[in-house]
């Protein structure tokens, strides 16, 4: 073999190997894109097939569903594990820049007034529609996204097109971890004085609702300022399902004929509440079997 022949053969070999490599990369990218489209399309299809199923708090399917659990179930069917709380899922995946950029399979989040923390969520299925498990309607329903534009808070993309350079996915934070963080945030204010109408911008004093607003804010959850406003967000739960981090709303006294909310406290677990009132300021109080428990008129879960 002459030197010229050797050079030509070597050049051909390099060209062939480069072509094969590039072809493989293109094929992998195409396959990844196809898988992405298949997954998101299947998630949307699964969610849509659940329309009409009964709503049930925290139900994980397939016969009935809670709000977040519908999305959890749909993604589980395509092999993607995500959290099962609205607040956790609101931090999962990547943020969709605007409502006009929402794609099939994206999770969409709403609140009653279009601000603050999300109180309900669904799965976008394309064609301007989304599916969600409605507590108010008692079942899984199909809605037009445009009809809820004023309540829309944002959307998250769980499954990214891995053929794109900017794909990323972050796991949701378990609700129990967020609840523990809320309690830890509150503990650092133990002994801080009580002041009715205290400004939400200060940590030198609190009233009951500025305290809950502050410690939840430090855990990444936005609440309204007033206790009665706070009682309108999140999911209503029963006393038997009480969990750490739940908000307890109370009337003025055990014997009060009115259920008007005058106080809010955080359930800290182990039969205790963390709150602020009167002379002790921020403090722990026994809850089980006490007048605090007897005054409760509503329990809400915002985690």
FIMI-249083 format. One record per residue: residue number from 1; x, y, z of N, C-alpha, C in turn. Coordinates in steps of 0.2 Angstrom, whole numbers, plus 5000, padded with zeros to 4 digits. Example, Ala and Ser with C-alpha at 12.3 -4.5 7.8 and 13.67 -1.06 7.14 Angstrom:
NODE   zalo    n_X    n_Y    n_Z   ca_X   ca_Y   ca_Z    c_X    c_Y    c_Z
NODE      1   5066   4972   5039   5062   4978   5039   5066   4984   5039
NODE      2   5064   4989   5035   5068   4995   5036   5064   5000   5039
% end
This chain:
NODE   zalo    n_X    n_Y    n_Z   ca_X   ca_Y   ca_Z    c_X    c_Y    c_Z
NODE      1   5004   4994   5000   5000   5000   5000   5004   5006   5000
NODE      2   5003   5011   4995   5007   5017   4995   5005   5022   5000
NODE      3   5009   5027   5002   5007   5032   5007   5001   5035   5005
NODE      4   5000   5036   4998   4994   5040   4996   4988   5036   4997
NODE      5   4988   5029   4996   4982   5025   4997   4980   5025   5004
NODE      6   4986   5024   5009   4984   5024   5016   4981   5030   5018
NODE      7   4983   5036   5016   4980   5042   5018   4973   5043   5016
NODE      8   4971   5040   5010   4964   5040   5007   4960   5036   5011
NODE      9   4962   5030   5013   4958   5025   5017   4957   5028   5024
NODE     10   4962   5031   5027   4961   5034   5033   4956   5039   5033
NODE     11   4956   5043   5028   4952   5049   5028   4944   5046   5027
NODE     12   4944   5041   5023   4937   5038   5022   4934   5035   5028
NODE     13   4939   5032   5032   4937   5029   5039   4935   5034   5044
NODE     14   4938   5040   5044   4936   5045   5048   4929   5048   5047
NODE     15   4928   5049   5040   4922   5052   5038   4916   5047   5039
NODE     16   4917   5041   5038   4912   5036   5040   4911   5036   5047
NODE     17   4916   5035   5051   4915   5035   5059   4911   5041   5061
NODE     18   4913   5047   5058   4910   5053   5060   4903   5053   5058
NODE     19   4901   5051   5052   4894   5051   5050   4890   5046   5054
NODE     20   4893   5040   5056   4889   5036   5061   4888   5039   5067
NODE     21   4893   5042   5070   4892   5046   5077   4887   5051   5076
NODE     22   4887   5055   5071   4882   5061   5071   4875   5058   5070
NODE     23   4875   5052   5066   4869   5049   5064   4866   5046   5071
NODE     24   4870   5043   5075   4868   5041   5081   4865   5046   5086
NODE     25   4869   5052   5086   4866   5057   5090   4860   5060   5088
NODE     26   4859   5061   5081   4853   5063   5079   4847   5058   5080
NODE     27   4848   5052   5079   4843   5047   5081   4841   5047   5088
NODE     28   4846   5048   5093   4845   5048   5100   4841   5054   5101
NODE     29   4842   5060   5098   4838   5066   5100   4831   5065   5097
NODE     30   4830   5062   5091   4824   5061   5089   4820   5056   5093
NODE     31   4823   5051   5096   4820   5046   5100   4818   5049   5106
NODE     32   4822   5053   5109   4821   5057   5116   4815   5061   5115
NODE     33   4815   5065   5109   4809   5069   5108   4803   5066   5107
NODE     34   4803   5060   5104   4797   5056   5103   4795   5053   5109
NODE     35   4799   5051   5114   4797   5049   5120   4794   5054   5124
NODE     36   4797   5060   5124   4794   5066   5127   4787   5067   5125
NODE     37   4786   5067   5119   4779   5068   5116   4774   5063   5118
NODE     38   4777   5057   5118   4772   5051   5120   4770   5052   5127
NODE     39   4775   5053   5131   4774   5054   5139   4769   5059   5140
NODE     40   4770   5065   5137   4765   5071   5139   4758   5069   5136
NODE     41   4758   5066   5130   4752   5065   5127   4748   5060   5131
NODE     42   4752   5055   5134   4749   5049   5137   4746   5052   5144
NODE     43   4750   5057   5147   4748   5060   5154   4741   5063   5152
NODE     44   4741   5067   5147   4735   5071   5145   4729   5066   5144
NODE     45   4730   5061   5141   4725   5056   5139   4722   5053   5145
NODE     46   4727   5051   5150   4725   5048   5156   4721   5052   5160
NODE     47   4723   5059   5161   4719   5064   5165   4712   5065   5162
NODE     48   4712   5065   5156   4705   5066   5152   4701   5060   5153
NODE     49   4704   5054   5154   4699   5048   5154   4696   5048   5161
NODE     50   4699   5052   5166   4696   5052   5173   4691   5056   5174
NODE     51   4689   5060   5169   4683   5065   5170   4677   5061   5172
NODE     52   4674   5064   5177   4668   5061   5180   4669   5057   5186
NODE     53   4675   5055   5187   4677   5051   5193   4675   5055   5199
NODE     54   4673   5053   5205   4672   5057   5211   4678   5060   5214
NODE     55   4677   5066   5217   4682   5069   5221   4682   5066   5228
NODE     56   4688   5065   5231   4688   5063   5238   4695   5066   5240
NODE     57   4695   5069   5246   4701   5072   5249   4706   5067   5249
NODE     58   4712   5068   5246   4718   5064   5247   4718   5058   5243
NODE     59   4712   5056   5240   4711   5050   5236   4716   5049   5231
NODE     60   4720   5044   5230   4725   5043   5225   4723   5039   5219
NODE     61   4717   5038   5218   4714   5035   5212   4715   5027   5212
NODE     62   4713   5024   5207   4709   5026   5201   4702   5028   5201
NODE     63   4699   5026   5207   4691   5026   5207   4689   5033   5209
NODE     64   4693   5037   5213   4692   5044   5215   4698   5047   5217
NODE     65   4698   5054   5216   4704   5058   5217   4704   5064   5221
NODE     66   4709   5066   5224   4710   5072   5227   4713   5077   5222
NODE     67   4714   5083   5224   4716   5088   5219   4723   5087   5216
NODE     68   4728   5086   5220   4735   5085   5217   4736   5078   5215
NODE     69   4732   5073   5218   4733   5066   5217   4731   5064   5210
NODE     70   4727   5068   5206   4725   5066   5200   4731   5067   5195
NODE     71   4735   5072   5196   4742   5073   5192   4747   5068   5194
NODE     72   4747   5066   5201   4752   5061   5203   4750   5055   5200
NODE     73   4744   5053   5200   4742   5046   5197   4743   5046   5189
NODE     74   4742   5052   5186   4743   5052   5178   4750   5051   5177
NODE     75   4754   5054   5180   4762   5054   5179   4765   5047   5181
NODE     76   4762   5044   5187   4764   5038   5189   4763   5032   5183
NODE     77   4758   5033   5180   4756   5028   5174   4761   5028   5169
NODE     78   4765   5034   5168   4770   5034   5163   4777   5033   5166
NODE     79   4777   5031   5172   4784   5030   5175   4787   5036   5178
NODE     80   4783   5041   5179   4786   5047   5182   4783   5048   5189
NODE     81   4788   5048   5194   4785   5049   5201   4786   5056   5203
NODE     82   4780   5059   5205   4780   5066   5208   4777   5067   5214
NODE     83   4777   5072   5217   4774   5073   5224   4766   5073   5224
NODE     84   4763   5074   5230   4756   5073   5230   4752   5079   5234
NODE     85   4756   5084   5234   4753   5090   5237   4753   5096   5232
NODE     86   4748   5101   5232   4748   5106   5228   4754   5111   5229
NODE     87   4756   5112   5235   4761   5117   5236   4768   5114   5234
NODE     88   4769   5107   5235   4775   5104   5233   4775   5104   5225
NODE     89   4770   5102   5222   4770   5102   5214   4771   5109   5211
NODE     90   4769   5114   5215   4770   5121   5212   4777   5123   5212
NODE     91   4781   5119   5215   4789   5120   5215   4792   5115   5211
NODE     92   4789   5110   5208   4792   5104   5205   4793   5106   5197
NODE     93   4798   5103   5194   4799   5104   5187   4802   5111   5186
NODE     94   4800   5113   5180   4802   5120   5178   4796   5124   5176
NODE     95   4797   5131   5178   4791   5135   5177   4790   5137   5169
NODE     96   4784   5137   5168   4782   5139   5161   4781   5146   5161
NODE     97   4784   5149   5156   4785   5157   5156   4778   5161   5156
NODE     98   4773   5158   5152   4767   5161   5152   4761   5156   5150
NODE     99   4755   5159   5151   4749   5154   5150   4749   5152   5143
NODE    100   4752   5156   5138   4751   5155   5131   4756   5150   5129
NODE    101   4761   5148   5134   4766   5143   5132   4765   5136   5135
NODE    102   4759   5136   5138   4757   5129   5141   4756   5124   5136
NODE    103   4759   5118   5138   4758   5112   5133   4755   5106   5137
NODE    104   4752   5101   5133   4749   5095   5135   4754   5092   5141
NODE    105   4751   5090   5146   4755   5087   5152   4757   5092   5157
NODE    106   4757   5098   5155   4759   5103   5160   4754   5103   5166
NODE    107   4757   5105   5172   4752   5106   5178   4750   5113   5178
NODE    108   4744   5115   5179   4742   5122   5180   4739   5123   5187
NODE    109   4740   5129   5189   4739   5131   5196   4734   5137   5197
NODE    110   4730   5137   5201   4725   5143   5202   4724   5144   5209
NODE    111   4721   5150   5210   4719   5152   5217   4712   5156   5216
NODE    112   4708   5157   5221   4702   5160   5220   4702   5167   5217
NODE    113   4708   5171   5219   4708   5178   5217   4714   5179   5212
NODE    114   4717   5173   5210   4723   5174   5206   4730   5176   5209
NODE    115   4730   5176   5215   4736   5178   5219   4737   5174   5225
NODE    116   4743   5174   5228   4744   5170   5234   4746   5163   5232
NODE    117   4745   5158   5237   4747   5151   5236   4741   5148   5232
NODE    118   4743   5143   5228   4738   5139   5224   4733   5135   5228
NODE    119   4727   5135   5227   4722   5132   5231   4719   5126   5227
NODE    120   4720   5126   5220   4718   5120   5216   4722   5120   5210
NODE    121   4722   5114   5207   4727   5113   5201   4724   5108   5196
NODE    122   4727   5107   5191   4725   5102   5186   4730   5100   5181
NODE    123   4728   5096   5176   4733   5094   5171   4730   5097   5164
NODE    124   4735   5101   5161   4733   5104   5154   4733   5098   5149
NODE    125   4728   5098   5145   4727   5092   5140   4728   5094   5133
NODE    126   4729   5101   5132   4729   5103   5125   4722   5106   5123
NODE    127   4723   5110   5117   4717   5113   5114   4713   5118   5119
NODE    128   4717   5121   5123   4714   5126   5128   4710   5123   5134
NODE    129   4711   5117   5135   4708   5113   5141   4712   5110   5146
NODE    130   4709   5110   5152   4713   5106   5157   4708   5102   5161
NODE    131   4710   5097   5165   4706   5093   5169   4708   5094   5176
NODE    132   4704   5094   5181   4705   5094   5188   4700   5091   5192
NODE    133   4702   5089   5198   4697   5086   5203   4695   5091   5207
NODE    134   4688   5093   5206   4685   5098   5209   4682   5097   5216
NODE    135   4684   5100   5221   4680   5099   5228   4673   5101   5227
NODE    136   4673   5107   5224   4666   5111   5224   4661   5107   5220
NODE    137   4663   5104   5214   4659   5100   5210   4658   5093   5212
NODE    138   4663   5091   5216   4663   5084   5218   4665   5078   5214
NODE    139   4669   5080   5208   4671   5076   5203   4676   5079   5199
NODE    140   4679   5074   5195   4685   5077   5190   4681   5080   5184
NODE    141   4683   5086   5183   4680   5090   5177   4684   5092   5172
NODE    142   4682   5094   5166   4685   5097   5161   4683   5104   5160
NODE    143   4688   5108   5160   4687   5115   5159   4691   5119   5154
NODE    144   4689   5125   5152   4693   5129   5147   4698   5133   5151
NODE    145   4704   5133   5149   4709   5137   5153   4707   5144   5153
NODE    146   4705   5147   5147   4703   5154   5146   4698   5156   5151
NODE    147   4693   5152   5153   4688   5154   5158   4691   5155   5165
NODE    148   4697   5153   5166   4700   5153   5173   4707   5157   5172
NODE    149   4707   5162   5167   4713   5166   5166   4714   5171   5172
NODE    150   4709   5173   5175   4710   5178   5181   4712   5174   5187
NODE    151   4711   5168   5188   4713   5164   5194   4719   5160   5193
NODE    152   4722   5161   5186   4728   5157   5185   4734   5160   5188
NODE    153   4738   5155   5191   4744   5158   5195   4750   5156   5191
NODE    154   4750   5150   5188   4756   5148   5184   4756   5141   5182
NODE    155   4761   5138   5179   4761   5131   5176   4768   5129   5177
NODE    156   4769   5122   5178   4775   5119   5179   4775   5113   5174
NODE    157   4781   5112   5171   4783   5107   5166   4786   5102   5170
NODE    158   4783   5096   5170   4787   5090   5174   4791   5086   5170
NODE    159   4789   5084   5164   4793   5081   5159   4796   5085   5154
NODE    160   4803   5086   5153   4806   5090   5149   4808   5086   5142
NODE    161   4808   5090   5137   4811   5087   5131   4818   5086   5132
NODE    162   4821   5080   5133   4828   5079   5134   4832   5080   5128
NODE    163   4829   5082   5122   4833   5083   5116   4835   5091   5117
NODE    164   4832   5094   5122   4833   5102   5123   4839   5102   5128
NODE    165   4843   5107   5127   4849   5108   5131   4847   5111   5138
NODE    166   4841   5114   5139   4839   5117   5145   4834   5113   5149
NODE    167   4834   5106   5148   4829   5102   5152   4832   5101   5159
NODE    168   4827   5101   5164   4829   5100   5171   4823   5098   5174
NODE    169   4824   5095   5180   4818   5093   5184   4820   5092   5191
NODE    170   4817   5096   5196   4818   5095   5203   4813   5092   5207
NODE    171   4814   5088   5211   4809   5084   5215   4805   5089   5220
NODE    172   4799   5087   5221   4795   5091   5225   4797   5089   5233
NODE    173   4796   5094   5237   4798   5094   5244   4792   5091   5247
NODE    174   4793   5085   5251   4788   5082   5255   4784   5087   5259
NODE    175   4777   5086   5260   4773   5090   5264   4776   5090   5271
NODE    176   4778   5084   5274   4780   5084   5281   4786   5088   5282
NODE    177   4790   5088   5277   4796   5092   5278   4795   5100   5278
NODE    178   4790   5102   5274   4788   5109   5274   4784   5111   5281
NODE    179   4780   5106   5283   4777   5107   5290   4782   5108   5295
NODE    180   4787   5103   5295   4792   5104   5300   4796   5110   5300
NODE    181   4797   5113   5294   4800   5119   5293   4796   5125   5295
NODE    182   4790   5125   5294   4785   5130   5297   4786   5130   5305
NODE    183   4785   5124   5308   4786   5124   5315   4793   5127   5318
NODE    184   4798   5125   5314   4805   5127   5316   4805   5135   5315
NODE    185   4802   5137   5310   4802   5144   5309   4798   5148   5315
NODE    186   4793   5145   5317   4789   5148   5322   4793   5148   5329
NODE    187   4796   5142   5330   4800   5141   5337   4805   5147   5338
NODE    188   4808   5149   5333   4813   5154   5334   4810   5161   5336
NODE    189   4803   5161   5336   4800   5167   5338   4797   5166   5345
NODE    190   4798   5161   5348   4795   5159   5355   4796   5165   5360
NODE    191   4791   5167   5363   4792   5173   5368   4791   5180   5365
NODE    192   4791   5180   5358   4790   5187   5355   4783   5189   5357
NODE    193   4783   5196   5359   4776   5198   5362   4771   5199   5357
NODE    194   4765   5198   5360   4759   5199   5356   4756   5206   5355
NODE    195   4754   5208   5349   4752   5215   5348   4746   5215   5343
NODE    196   4740   5216   5345   4735   5216   5340   4736   5221   5335
NODE    197   4735   5219   5328   4736   5223   5323   4743   5224   5321
NODE    198   4748   5220   5324   4755   5221   5322   4756   5221   5315
NODE    199   4761   5225   5313   4763   5226   5306   4766   5219   5303
NODE    200   4764   5217   5297   4767   5211   5294   4774   5212   5292
NODE    201   4777   5218   5293   4784   5219   5291   4788   5218   5297
NODE    202   4786   5217   5303   4790   5217   5309   4790   5210   5312
NODE    203   4795   5208   5315   4796   5202   5319   4797   5203   5326
NODE    204   4796   5210   5328   4797   5211   5335   4790   5210   5339
NODE    205   4785   5210   5336   4778   5208   5339   4774   5205   5333
NODE    206   4769   5201   5336   4764   5198   5331   4757   5198   5334
NODE    207   4752   5198   5330   4746   5195   5332   4745   5188   5329
NODE    208   4740   5185   5330   4739   5178   5328   4740   5177   5320
NODE    209   4737   5181   5316   4738   5180   5309   4744   5183   5306
NODE    210   4747   5188   5309   4753   5190   5306   4759   5185   5308
NODE    211   4758   5181   5313   4763   5176   5315   4762   5170   5310
NODE    212   4756   5168   5309   4756   5162   5304   4758   5165   5297
NODE    213   4756   5171   5295   4758   5173   5289   4766   5173   5288
NODE    214   4769   5175   5293   4777   5176   5293   4780   5169   5293
NODE    215   4778   5164   5297   4782   5158   5297   4780   5154   5291
NODE    216   4774   5154   5288   4773   5151   5282   4777   5154   5276
NODE    217   4777   5161   5276   4781   5164   5271   4788   5162   5271
NODE    218   4791   5161   5277   4798   5159   5277   4799   5152   5275
NODE    219   4793   5148   5274   4794   5141   5271   4792   5141   5264
NODE    220   4791   5147   5261   4789   5148   5254   4782   5148   5252
NODE    221   4777   5149   5257   4770   5149   5256   4767   5155   5258
NODE    222   4764   5158   5253   4761   5165   5254   4753   5164   5257
NODE    223   4752   5168   5263   4745   5168   5265   4743   5175   5266
NODE    224   4736   5176   5266   4733   5183   5267   4735   5185   5274
NODE    225   4734   5191   5275   4736   5194   5282   4731   5193   5287
NODE    226   4725   5193   5286   4719   5192   5291   4717   5185   5292
NODE    227   4716   5183   5298   4714   5176   5299   4708   5173   5295
NODE    228   4703   5178   5295   4697   5176   5291   4699   5175   5283
NODE    229   4703   5179   5281   4705   5178   5274   4710   5172   5273
NODE    230   4714   5170   5278   4718   5164   5278   4713   5158   5278
NODE    231   4707   5158   5281   4703   5153   5282   4700   5151   5275
NODE    232   4701   5155   5270   4698   5154   5263   4703   5151   5258
NODE    233   4709   5150   5260   4714   5147   5256   4715   5139   5258
NODE    234   4718   5135   5254   4720   5129   5255   4714   5124   5255
NODE    235   4715   5118   5258   4710   5113   5258   4707   5112   5265
NODE    236   4700   5111   5265   4697   5110   5272   4698   5103   5274
NODE    237   4700   5102   5280   4701   5095   5282   4697   5094   5289
NODE    238   4696   5088   5291   4692   5086   5297   4697   5085   5303
NODE    239   4695   5086   5309   4699   5085   5315   4702   5078   5315
NODE    240   4699   5073   5313   4702   5067   5313   4708   5066   5308
NODE    241   4708   5070   5303   4714   5070   5298   4719   5075   5300
NODE    242   4719   5078   5305   4723   5084   5307   4731   5082   5307
NODE    243   4735   5086   5303   4742   5085   5303   4746   5091   5305
NODE    244   4752   5089   5306   4757   5095   5308   4757   5100   5302
NODE    245   4756   5106   5304   4756   5112   5299   4750   5114   5297
NODE    246   4744   5111   5299   4737   5113   5297   4736   5119   5301
NODE    247   4732   5123   5298   4729   5129   5302   4723   5128   5305
NODE    248   4722   5130   5311   4716   5129   5315   4713   5136   5316
NODE    249   4707   5137   5314   4703   5143   5315   4698   5143   5320
NODE    250   4698   5148   5325   4694   5147   5331   4689   5153   5332
NODE    251   4683   5152   5335   4679   5157   5337   4681   5160   5343
NODE    252   4677   5165   5345   4679   5169   5351   4680   5165   5358
NODE    253   4675   5161   5359   4675   5157   5365   4671   5150   5364
NODE    254   4671   5146   5368   4668   5139   5368   4660   5141   5368
NODE    255   4658   5145   5372   4651   5146   5372   4648   5151   5367
NODE    256   4652   5154   5363   4650   5159   5358   4645   5156   5353
NODE    257   4640   5160   5352   4634   5157   5347   4636   5158   5340
NODE    258   4641   5163   5339   4644   5164   5332   4650   5160   5331
NODE    259   4651   5158   5325   4657   5154   5322   4662   5159   5319
NODE    260   4661   5166   5320   4665   5171   5317   4672   5169   5320
NODE    261   4677   5169   5315   4684   5167   5316   4687   5173   5320
NODE    262   4690   5172   5326   4694   5177   5329   4701   5175   5331
NODE    263   4703   5169   5329   4710   5167   5331   4712   5161   5326
NODE    264   4719   5161   5325   4722   5156   5321   4728   5153   5324
NODE    265   4729   5147   5324   4735   5143   5327   4737   5138   5322
NODE    266   4743   5136   5323   4746   5131   5319   4747   5124   5323
NODE    267   4744   5119   5320   4745   5112   5323   4752   5110   5323
NODE    268   4755   5109   5329   4762   5107   5329   4763   5099   5330
NODE    269   4758   5096   5330   4759   5088   5331   4759   5087   5339
NODE    270   4758   5080   5340   4758   5078   5347   4753   5082   5352
NODE    271   4748   5084   5349   4742   5087   5353   4744   5094   5355
NODE    272   4748   5097   5352   4750   5104   5353   4749   5109   5348
NODE    273   4748   5115   5349   4747   5121   5344   4753   5126   5345
NODE    274   4755   5129   5340   4760   5135   5340   4756   5141   5338
NODE    275   4756   5146   5342   4752   5152   5341   4754   5158   5345
NODE    276   4751   5163   5345   4752   5169   5349   4746   5172   5352
NODE    277   4746   5174   5358   4740   5178   5361   4743   5181   5367
NODE    278   4739   5186   5370   4740   5189   5376   4747   5189   5379
NODE    279   4748   5188   5386   4754   5189   5389   4759   5184   5387
NODE    280   4758   5178   5385   4764   5174   5384   4767   5175   5377
NODE    281   4763   5179   5373   4766   5180   5366   4766   5173   5362
NODE    282   4771   5173   5358   4772   5166   5354   4773   5161   5359
NODE    283   4769   5155   5359   4770   5150   5363   4767   5144   5361
NODE    284   4769   5138   5364   4765   5132   5363   4760   5131   5368
NODE    285   4754   5128   5366   4749   5127   5370   4746   5120   5369
NODE    286   4744   5117   5374   4741   5110   5374   4734   5111   5370
NODE    287   4733   5106   5365   4727   5107   5361   4721   5102   5363
NODE    288   4723   5095   5363   4719   5090   5364   4715   5091   5370
NODE    289   4708   5091   5370   4704   5091   5375   4703   5097   5379
NODE    290   4706   5103   5376   4706   5109   5379   4701   5114   5376
NODE    291   4700   5120   5379   4695   5125   5376   4698   5127   5369
NODE    292   4705   5127   5368   4707   5128   5361   4704   5124   5356
NODE    293   4704   5117   5358   4701   5112   5353   4693   5114   5352
NODE    294   4690   5115   5358   4683   5116   5357   4681   5122   5354
NODE    295   4685   5127   5353   4684   5133   5349   4685   5133   5342
NODE    296   4688   5127   5339   4689   5126   5332   4683   5126   5328
NODE    297   4683   5130   5323   4677   5130   5318   4679   5128   5311
NODE    298   4685   5128   5310   4688   5126   5303   4695   5125   5303
NODE    299   4697   5120   5299   4704   5118   5299   4706   5118   5291
NODE    300   4711   5121   5290   4713   5121   5283   4721   5119   5282
NODE    301   4722   5116   5276   4729   5113   5275   4731   5117   5268
NODE    302   4737   5121   5269   4739   5125   5264   4746   5122   5261
NODE    303   4748   5116   5264   4755   5113   5263   4753   5108   5258
% end
